[in-house]
Amino acid sequence: MKKFLIVFMLLTVLVIAGCSAPAAEEPAAEEPAAEEPAAEEPASEPQSVVIYQNKVEIGEVMSTFAAAYEAETGVEVQVKTAGGDTPYAENLKAEFQSDRQPDIFVIEGMGGYKTWQSKLTPFEGQEWMDNTSLAFEADGKTWGFPVAVEAWGMAYNADILEEAGVDPATLTSQEAYRAAFEKIDGMKDELGLKSVVAMAAGPDMRWVTGLHNWNGYLSAGLEYGDTTVLDKMLAGEPDMDRLAEYADWVELLFEYADEAVLITGNYDAQVGQFGVGQAAFIHQGNWIDPWLVDNGVSFNMGFAPHASVYGEHDAIFIGAPSFYVINNESENKEAAMDFLNYMAMTETGHDYMVNQANMVPAFTNVTMLPASPLSSNVPVWMNKENGAYTWLQNDMPDGFGMGTLGPIYESFAKGDLTKAEFIDQLARQIESLK
Protein backbone atom coordinates (compact mmCIF):
# COMPACT_ATOMS: atom_id res chain seq x y z
CA MET A 1 0.00 0.00 0.00
CA LYS A 2 1.34 3.45 -0.86
CA LYS A 3 2.32 5.70 1.98
CA PHE A 4 0.79 9.10 1.78
CA LEU A 5 2.82 12.07 3.16
CA ILE A 6 0.71 14.99 4.39
CA VAL A 7 2.70 18.21 4.70
CA PHE A 8 1.15 21.32 6.24
CA MET A 9 2.75 24.63 5.35
CA LEU A 10 1.83 28.01 6.71
CA LEU A 11 1.97 31.01 4.42
CA THR A 12 3.69 34.14 5.74
CA VAL A 13 1.12 36.83 6.22
CA LEU A 14 2.22 40.35 5.52
CA VAL A 15 0.30 43.04 7.26
CA ILE A 16 0.37 46.08 5.03
CA ALA A 17 -0.79 49.43 6.33
CA GLY A 18 -2.97 51.71 4.26
CA CYS A 19 -1.18 54.15 1.94
CA SER A 20 -1.82 57.20 4.16
CA ALA A 21 -0.80 55.48 7.34
CA PRO A 22 2.72 55.42 8.64
CA ALA A 23 4.58 52.30 7.81
CA ALA A 24 4.07 49.67 10.43
CA GLU A 25 6.90 47.56 11.68
CA GLU A 26 6.87 44.28 9.80
CA PRO A 27 6.36 41.41 12.19
CA ALA A 28 8.90 38.66 12.23
CA ALA A 29 8.07 35.79 9.92
CA GLU A 30 6.67 32.79 11.69
CA GLU A 31 8.75 29.65 11.71
CA PRO A 32 7.35 27.04 9.27
CA ALA A 33 5.43 24.30 11.02
CA ALA A 34 7.37 21.11 11.39
CA GLU A 35 6.45 18.33 8.99
CA GLU A 36 4.25 15.69 10.54
CA PRO A 37 5.66 12.18 10.31
CA ALA A 38 4.39 10.03 7.48
CA ALA A 39 1.33 8.03 8.36
CA GLU A 40 2.33 4.44 9.10
CA GLU A 41 1.00 1.77 6.74
CA PRO A 42 -1.49 -0.45 8.49
CA ALA A 43 -0.03 -3.89 8.98
CA SER A 44 -1.38 -6.09 6.19
CA GLU A 45 -2.82 -9.46 7.00
CA PRO A 46 -0.40 -12.22 6.00
CA GLN A 47 -1.68 -14.15 3.00
CA SER A 48 -2.98 -17.62 3.65
CA VAL A 49 -4.44 -20.34 1.48
CA VAL A 50 -6.65 -23.19 2.63
CA ILE A 51 -6.54 -26.36 0.54
CA TYR A 52 -9.11 -29.08 1.17
CA GLN A 53 -7.94 -32.34 -0.35
CA ASN A 54 -9.09 -35.94 -0.44
CA LYS A 55 -5.99 -38.11 -0.12
CA VAL A 56 -5.22 -39.19 3.42
CA GLU A 57 -2.07 -40.82 2.08
CA ILE A 58 -0.46 -37.47 1.28
CA GLY A 59 -1.98 -35.28 3.98
CA GLU A 60 1.10 -35.23 6.19
CA VAL A 61 3.69 -34.80 3.44
CA MET A 62 1.61 -32.09 1.79
CA SER A 63 1.54 -30.22 5.11
CA THR A 64 5.33 -30.48 5.26
CA PHE A 65 5.59 -29.16 1.70
CA ALA A 66 3.21 -26.33 2.57
CA ALA A 67 5.37 -25.37 5.55
CA ALA A 68 8.46 -25.21 3.31
CA TYR A 69 6.50 -23.07 0.84
CA GLU A 70 5.56 -20.66 3.64
CA ALA A 71 9.17 -20.44 4.78
CA GLU A 72 10.21 -19.46 1.24
CA THR A 73 7.33 -17.19 0.24
CA GLY A 74 5.71 -16.03 3.46
CA VAL A 75 2.36 -17.39 2.30
CA GLU A 76 0.73 -19.80 4.73
CA VAL A 77 -0.92 -22.86 3.18
CA GLN A 78 -3.22 -24.79 5.50
CA VAL A 79 -3.84 -28.36 4.38
CA LYS A 80 -7.13 -29.96 5.40
CA THR A 81 -7.82 -33.57 4.47
CA ALA A 82 -10.81 -35.88 4.23
CA GLY A 83 -10.79 -39.21 2.43
CA GLY A 84 -10.19 -42.91 2.94
CA ASP A 85 -12.80 -43.86 5.53
CA THR A 86 -14.20 -40.31 5.60
CA PRO A 87 -16.54 -39.30 2.74
CA TYR A 88 -14.92 -36.33 1.02
CA ALA A 89 -17.92 -35.11 -0.98
CA GLU A 90 -20.18 -34.72 2.04
CA ASN A 91 -17.45 -33.08 4.11
CA LEU A 92 -16.59 -30.66 1.31
CA LYS A 93 -20.17 -29.43 1.29
CA ALA A 94 -19.87 -28.85 5.02
CA GLU A 95 -16.64 -26.90 4.47
CA PHE A 96 -18.51 -24.51 2.21
CA GLN A 97 -20.93 -23.83 5.06
CA SER A 98 -18.07 -23.01 7.42
CA ASP A 99 -16.67 -19.59 8.27
CA ARG A 100 -13.60 -20.23 6.08
CA GLN A 101 -14.31 -21.82 2.73
CA PRO A 102 -11.35 -23.54 1.07
CA ASP A 103 -9.46 -21.57 -1.55
CA ILE A 104 -8.38 -24.76 -3.32
CA PHE A 105 -10.39 -27.99 -3.33
CA VAL A 106 -10.66 -31.17 -5.36
CA ILE A 107 -13.12 -32.34 -7.98
CA GLU A 108 -13.11 -35.73 -9.67
CA GLY A 109 -14.04 -35.55 -13.33
CA MET A 110 -17.23 -34.41 -14.99
CA GLY A 111 -19.44 -35.47 -12.09
CA GLY A 112 -17.56 -33.18 -9.72
CA TYR A 113 -17.52 -30.38 -12.29
CA LYS A 114 -21.28 -30.46 -12.68
CA THR A 115 -21.74 -30.40 -8.91
CA TRP A 116 -19.33 -27.51 -8.25
CA GLN A 117 -19.40 -25.56 -11.51
CA SER A 118 -20.92 -22.47 -9.90
CA LYS A 119 -17.99 -22.30 -7.43
CA LEU A 120 -15.12 -22.59 -9.91
CA THR A 121 -12.66 -20.10 -11.36
CA PRO A 122 -11.10 -21.00 -14.73
CA PHE A 123 -7.34 -21.12 -15.10
CA GLU A 124 -5.93 -18.75 -17.72
CA GLY A 125 -2.32 -18.13 -18.67
CA GLN A 126 -0.84 -20.28 -15.92
CA GLU A 127 2.65 -21.58 -16.57
CA TRP A 128 1.79 -25.18 -15.67
CA MET A 129 -0.87 -25.35 -18.39
CA ASP A 130 1.76 -25.69 -21.13
CA ASN A 131 3.29 -28.73 -19.43
CA THR A 132 0.37 -31.17 -19.25
CA SER A 133 -2.26 -32.70 -21.49
CA LEU A 134 -4.27 -33.91 -18.51
CA ALA A 135 -5.83 -30.70 -17.19
CA PHE A 136 -9.57 -30.84 -16.65
CA GLU A 137 -11.32 -28.96 -19.44
CA ALA A 138 -15.01 -28.33 -20.02
CA ASP A 139 -17.08 -25.78 -21.90
CA GLY A 140 -14.00 -24.47 -23.66
CA LYS A 141 -12.08 -23.56 -20.50
CA THR A 142 -9.52 -25.12 -18.18
CA TRP A 143 -10.87 -25.66 -14.68
CA GLY A 144 -8.66 -28.27 -13.03
CA PHE A 145 -4.98 -28.80 -12.19
CA PRO A 146 -4.26 -32.56 -12.39
CA VAL A 147 -3.23 -33.85 -8.97
CA ALA A 148 -1.34 -36.84 -10.36
CA VAL A 149 -1.47 -39.72 -12.75
CA GLU A 150 -3.01 -42.64 -10.90
CA ALA A 151 -3.41 -46.23 -11.84
CA TRP A 152 -4.84 -49.41 -10.47
CA GLY A 153 -4.96 -53.00 -11.45
CA MET A 154 -4.72 -56.19 -9.46
CA ALA A 155 -1.68 -55.36 -7.35
CA TYR A 156 0.26 -58.50 -6.49
CA ASN A 157 3.01 -59.65 -4.15
CA ALA A 158 5.59 -60.93 -6.63
CA ASP A 159 7.42 -62.97 -4.02
CA ILE A 160 4.27 -64.91 -3.06
CA LEU A 161 3.34 -65.51 -6.68
CA GLU A 162 6.83 -66.81 -7.42
CA GLU A 163 6.67 -69.17 -4.45
CA ALA A 164 3.26 -70.37 -5.60
CA GLY A 165 4.45 -70.89 -9.17
CA VAL A 166 2.11 -68.28 -10.67
CA ASP A 167 3.42 -66.03 -13.44
CA PRO A 168 1.68 -62.63 -13.23
CA ALA A 169 2.14 -62.18 -16.97
CA THR A 170 -0.43 -64.94 -17.49
CA LEU A 171 -3.14 -63.14 -15.51
CA THR A 172 -5.05 -61.72 -18.45
CA SER A 173 -8.49 -63.35 -18.21
CA GLN A 174 -11.08 -64.49 -15.71
CA GLU A 175 -10.18 -68.10 -16.46
CA ALA A 176 -6.51 -67.46 -15.70
CA TYR A 177 -7.33 -65.68 -12.47
CA ARG A 178 -9.63 -68.43 -11.28
CA ALA A 179 -6.94 -71.05 -11.85
CA ALA A 180 -4.36 -68.91 -10.03
CA PHE A 181 -6.71 -68.12 -7.13
CA GLU A 182 -7.59 -71.78 -6.68
CA LYS A 183 -3.92 -72.77 -6.66
CA ILE A 184 -2.90 -70.08 -4.17
CA ASP A 185 -5.92 -70.77 -1.97
CA GLY A 186 -4.81 -74.39 -1.69
CA MET A 187 -1.40 -73.18 -0.47
CA LYS A 188 -2.56 -70.56 2.04
CA ASP A 189 -1.10 -72.28 5.09
CA GLU A 190 2.17 -72.91 3.33
CA LEU A 191 2.36 -69.32 2.14
CA GLY A 192 1.20 -67.78 5.42
CA LEU A 193 -1.89 -66.19 3.89
CA LYS A 194 -5.26 -65.25 5.36
CA SER A 195 -6.75 -64.63 1.93
CA VAL A 196 -5.88 -64.71 -1.73
CA VAL A 197 -7.23 -61.18 -2.31
CA ALA A 198 -7.37 -58.25 0.09
CA MET A 199 -10.78 -56.98 -0.98
CA ALA A 200 -13.13 -54.60 0.84
CA ALA A 201 -16.80 -53.88 0.16
CA GLY A 202 -18.06 -52.59 3.50
CA PRO A 203 -19.60 -49.21 4.32
CA ASP A 204 -16.23 -47.47 4.72
CA MET A 205 -14.92 -48.72 1.39
CA ARG A 206 -17.68 -48.07 -1.13
CA TRP A 207 -15.26 -46.07 -3.25
CA VAL A 208 -13.37 -49.32 -3.92
CA THR A 209 -16.47 -51.05 -5.25
CA GLY A 210 -18.91 -48.38 -6.46
CA LEU A 211 -16.19 -46.33 -8.15
CA HIS A 212 -13.03 -48.26 -8.98
CA ASN A 213 -14.41 -51.75 -9.43
CA TRP A 214 -17.44 -50.41 -11.30
CA ASN A 215 -15.09 -48.67 -13.70
CA GLY A 216 -14.25 -52.13 -15.00
CA TYR A 217 -17.83 -52.40 -16.26
CA LEU A 218 -17.49 -48.98 -17.88
CA SER A 219 -14.16 -49.31 -19.70
CA ALA A 220 -12.37 -52.69 -19.41
CA GLY A 221 -11.58 -54.17 -22.80
CA LEU A 222 -12.36 -50.93 -24.65
CA GLU A 223 -9.97 -48.58 -26.42
CA TYR A 224 -8.72 -45.65 -24.39
CA GLY A 225 -11.30 -42.88 -24.47
CA ASP A 226 -14.17 -45.14 -25.54
CA THR A 227 -17.26 -44.01 -23.60
CA THR A 228 -19.79 -46.29 -25.29
CA VAL A 229 -20.80 -48.18 -22.14
CA LEU A 230 -20.78 -45.01 -20.03
CA ASP A 231 -22.97 -43.20 -22.55
CA LYS A 232 -25.48 -46.04 -22.53
CA MET A 233 -25.49 -46.06 -18.74
CA LEU A 234 -26.13 -42.33 -18.55
CA ALA A 235 -29.01 -42.82 -20.96
CA GLY A 236 -30.47 -45.45 -18.61
CA GLU A 237 -29.54 -48.47 -20.75
CA PRO A 238 -27.83 -51.40 -19.01
CA ASP A 239 -25.76 -53.81 -21.10
CA MET A 240 -27.10 -57.04 -19.63
CA ASP A 241 -24.53 -59.34 -21.25
CA ARG A 242 -21.68 -57.17 -20.03
CA LEU A 243 -23.23 -56.92 -16.56
CA ALA A 244 -23.38 -60.73 -16.34
CA GLU A 245 -19.69 -61.04 -17.30
CA TYR A 246 -18.79 -58.31 -14.85
CA ALA A 247 -20.72 -59.98 -12.01
CA ASP A 248 -18.61 -63.13 -12.51
CA TRP A 249 -15.51 -61.04 -11.81
CA VAL A 250 -16.97 -59.46 -8.68
CA GLU A 251 -18.06 -62.88 -7.44
CA LEU A 252 -14.55 -64.26 -7.98
CA LEU A 253 -12.93 -61.47 -5.96
CA PHE A 254 -15.43 -61.83 -3.12
CA GLU A 255 -15.07 -65.61 -3.07
CA TYR A 256 -11.31 -65.47 -2.40
CA ALA A 257 -11.33 -62.54 0.04
CA ASP A 258 -11.09 -62.65 3.81
CA GLU A 259 -14.68 -62.28 5.03
CA ALA A 260 -13.87 -59.87 7.86
CA VAL A 261 -11.93 -57.51 5.62
CA LEU A 262 -14.48 -57.85 2.83
CA ILE A 263 -17.53 -56.97 4.91
CA THR A 264 -16.29 -54.77 7.75
CA GLY A 265 -12.69 -53.89 6.95
CA ASN A 266 -11.55 -50.29 6.57
CA TYR A 267 -8.66 -48.92 4.52
CA ASP A 268 -5.96 -49.87 7.00
CA ALA A 269 -7.36 -53.38 7.38
CA GLN A 270 -7.40 -53.98 3.65
CA VAL A 271 -4.03 -52.43 2.82
CA GLY A 272 -2.51 -53.85 5.99
CA GLN A 273 -3.42 -57.43 5.09
CA PHE A 274 -1.56 -57.08 1.81
CA GLY A 275 1.28 -55.08 3.37
CA VAL A 276 2.15 -57.72 5.95
CA GLY A 277 2.15 -60.49 3.35
CA GLN A 278 -1.15 -62.12 4.34
CA ALA A 279 -2.77 -61.63 0.93
CA ALA A 280 -1.29 -62.31 -2.48
CA PHE A 281 -3.33 -59.59 -4.25
CA ILE A 282 -5.04 -56.34 -3.37
CA HIS A 283 -7.74 -54.37 -5.16
CA GLN A 284 -6.09 -50.94 -4.87
CA GLY A 285 -3.93 -48.54 -6.84
CA ASN A 286 -0.60 -46.78 -6.61
CA TRP A 287 -2.06 -44.30 -4.11
CA ILE A 288 -1.36 -46.85 -1.36
CA ASP A 289 2.39 -46.36 -1.84
CA PRO A 290 2.77 -43.88 1.06
CA TRP A 291 1.21 -46.45 3.42
CA LEU A 292 3.54 -49.15 2.12
CA VAL A 293 6.61 -46.93 2.44
CA ASP A 294 5.67 -45.65 5.90
CA ASN A 295 5.22 -49.22 7.12
CA GLY A 296 8.48 -50.52 5.70
CA VAL A 297 6.94 -52.86 3.11
CA SER A 298 9.81 -54.15 0.99
CA PHE A 299 8.60 -57.12 -1.05
CA ASN A 300 8.49 -56.94 -4.85
CA MET A 301 5.14 -56.04 -6.36
CA GLY A 302 3.44 -54.87 -9.52
CA PHE A 303 0.12 -54.62 -11.34
CA ALA A 304 -1.75 -57.19 -13.40
CA PRO A 305 -4.90 -56.29 -15.37
CA HIS A 306 -8.39 -56.54 -13.94
CA ALA A 307 -10.33 -59.14 -15.92
CA SER A 308 -13.57 -57.25 -15.34
CA VAL A 309 -15.32 -58.78 -18.36
CA TYR A 310 -14.64 -61.77 -20.59
CA GLY A 311 -11.77 -61.84 -23.05
CA GLU A 312 -8.06 -61.10 -22.82
CA HIS A 313 -6.80 -58.04 -20.98
CA ASP A 314 -3.39 -56.43 -21.19
CA ALA A 315 -4.02 -52.99 -19.68
CA ILE A 316 -4.65 -51.36 -16.32
CA PHE A 317 -6.75 -48.30 -15.48
CA ILE A 318 -4.70 -45.10 -15.86
CA GLY A 319 -5.71 -41.46 -15.72
CA ALA A 320 -5.70 -38.16 -13.89
CA PRO A 321 -8.78 -38.76 -11.78
CA SER A 322 -8.71 -35.72 -9.53
CA PHE A 323 -8.03 -32.03 -10.00
CA TYR A 324 -7.28 -29.04 -7.82
CA VAL A 325 -9.73 -26.23 -8.53
CA ILE A 326 -9.98 -22.63 -7.32
CA ASN A 327 -12.96 -21.34 -5.35
CA ASN A 328 -14.35 -18.32 -7.21
CA GLU A 329 -15.39 -16.71 -3.93
CA SER A 330 -11.87 -16.90 -2.52
CA GLU A 331 -10.10 -13.68 -1.57
CA ASN A 332 -6.80 -15.47 -2.19
CA LYS A 333 -7.17 -16.62 -5.81
CA GLU A 334 -3.79 -15.35 -6.96
CA ALA A 335 -2.00 -16.80 -3.94
CA ALA A 336 -3.76 -20.13 -4.54
CA MET A 337 -2.73 -20.17 -8.20
CA ASP A 338 0.83 -19.26 -7.27
CA PHE A 339 0.98 -22.26 -4.93
CA LEU A 340 -0.12 -24.65 -7.68
CA ASN A 341 2.37 -23.14 -10.14
CA TYR A 342 5.12 -23.61 -7.57
CA MET A 343 4.17 -27.28 -7.22
CA ALA A 344 4.28 -27.91 -10.97
CA MET A 345 7.15 -25.68 -12.03
CA THR A 346 9.86 -25.95 -9.37
CA GLU A 347 12.28 -28.68 -8.40
CA THR A 348 10.99 -28.46 -4.83
CA GLY A 349 7.48 -29.12 -6.08
CA HIS A 350 8.67 -32.01 -8.23
CA ASP A 351 10.50 -33.52 -5.27
CA TYR A 352 7.32 -33.27 -3.22
CA MET A 353 5.18 -34.97 -5.86
CA VAL A 354 7.61 -37.76 -6.74
CA ASN A 355 9.78 -38.45 -3.71
CA GLN A 356 7.64 -37.30 -0.78
CA ALA A 357 4.06 -38.00 -1.92
CA ASN A 358 5.11 -40.95 -4.12
CA MET A 359 2.93 -39.78 -6.97
CA VAL A 360 3.31 -40.03 -10.73
CA PRO A 361 3.20 -36.37 -11.86
CA ALA A 362 0.99 -35.33 -14.77
CA PHE A 363 3.52 -32.77 -16.02
CA THR A 364 5.98 -33.26 -18.86
CA ASN A 365 8.62 -31.00 -17.29
CA VAL A 366 9.08 -33.40 -14.36
CA THR A 367 12.11 -35.59 -14.99
CA MET A 368 12.13 -37.42 -11.66
CA LEU A 369 10.80 -40.98 -11.66
CA PRO A 370 8.99 -42.53 -8.70
CA ALA A 371 10.84 -45.20 -6.78
CA SER A 372 7.93 -46.28 -4.59
CA PRO A 373 6.60 -49.84 -5.00
CA LEU A 374 3.53 -49.51 -7.21
CA SER A 375 4.05 -46.05 -8.71
CA SER A 376 7.31 -47.28 -10.22
CA ASN A 377 5.29 -49.85 -12.17
CA VAL A 378 2.89 -47.30 -13.64
CA PRO A 379 5.28 -45.89 -16.30
CA VAL A 380 5.76 -49.45 -17.58
CA TRP A 381 2.06 -49.59 -18.41
CA MET A 382 1.97 -45.97 -19.65
CA ASN A 383 4.75 -46.76 -22.13
CA LYS A 384 3.10 -49.99 -23.26
CA GLU A 385 1.05 -49.82 -26.45
CA ASN A 386 -2.63 -49.96 -25.49
CA GLY A 387 -1.60 -50.47 -21.86
CA ALA A 388 -4.31 -48.28 -20.38
CA TYR A 389 -8.05 -48.41 -19.87
CA THR A 390 -9.92 -45.17 -19.21
CA TRP A 391 -11.03 -43.76 -15.86
CA LEU A 392 -14.75 -43.08 -16.34
CA GLN A 393 -16.26 -43.56 -12.90
CA ASN A 394 -15.89 -39.87 -12.13
CA ASP A 395 -18.13 -38.98 -15.06
CA MET A 396 -21.14 -40.55 -13.35
CA PRO A 397 -23.79 -38.46 -11.59
CA ASP A 398 -22.72 -37.22 -8.16
CA GLY A 399 -23.23 -39.92 -5.52
CA PHE A 400 -24.23 -42.66 -7.97
CA GLY A 401 -21.15 -44.81 -7.43
CA MET A 402 -20.71 -44.76 -3.67
CA GLY A 403 -24.20 -43.84 -2.57
CA THR A 404 -26.27 -45.88 -5.02
CA LEU A 405 -24.09 -48.77 -6.21
CA GLY A 406 -21.88 -49.21 -3.14
CA PRO A 407 -24.59 -50.68 -0.87
CA ILE A 408 -25.50 -53.22 -3.58
CA TYR A 409 -21.95 -54.60 -3.53
CA GLU A 410 -22.07 -54.78 0.25
CA SER A 411 -25.32 -56.78 0.16
CA PHE A 412 -23.80 -59.15 -2.39
CA ALA A 413 -20.67 -59.57 -0.26
CA LYS A 414 -22.79 -60.41 2.80
CA GLY A 415 -24.77 -63.02 0.87
CA ASP A 416 -28.00 -61.03 1.08
CA LEU A 417 -28.20 -61.01 -2.71
CA THR A 418 -27.67 -63.81 -5.19
CA LYS A 419 -25.58 -63.06 -8.25
CA ALA A 420 -28.75 -62.81 -10.36
CA GLU A 421 -30.21 -60.34 -7.86
CA PHE A 422 -26.95 -58.39 -7.83
CA ILE A 423 -27.11 -58.04 -11.61
CA ASP A 424 -30.79 -57.11 -11.49
CA GLN A 425 -30.26 -54.37 -8.91
CA LEU A 426 -27.36 -52.87 -10.84
CA ALA A 427 -29.50 -52.86 -13.98
CA ARG A 428 -32.40 -51.20 -12.14
CA GLN A 429 -30.16 -48.41 -10.89
CA ILE A 430 -28.84 -47.80 -14.39
CA GLU A 431 -32.41 -47.64 -15.70
CA SER A 432 -33.21 -45.04 -13.04
CA LEU A 433 -30.85 -42.63 -14.81
CA LYS A 434 -33.23 -42.24 -17.77
Buried (B, 14 or more C-beta within 10 A) or exposed (E): EEEEEEEEEEEEEEEEEEEEEEEEEEEEEEEEEEEEEEEEEEEEEEBBBBBBBBBBBBBBBBBBBBEBBBEEBEBBBBBBBBBBBEBBBEBBEEBBEEEEBBBBBBBBBBBBBEBBBEBBBBBEEBEBBEBBEBBBEBEEEBBBBBBBBBBBBBBBBBBBBEBBEBEBEEBBBBEBBBBBBEEBBEBBEEBEBBBBBBBBBBEBBBBBBBBBBBBBBBBBBBEEEBBEBBEBBBEEBBBEEBBBBBBBBBBBBBBBBBEEBBBBBBBBBBBBBBBEBBBBBBBBBBBBBBBBBEEEBEEEBBBBBBBBBBEEBEBBBBBBBBBBBBBEEBEBBEBBBBBBBBBBBEEBBBBBBBBBBBBBBBBEEBEEEBEBBBBBBBBEBBEEEEBBBBBBBBBBBBBBBBBBBBBBBBBBBBEEBEBEEBBBBBBEBBEEBE
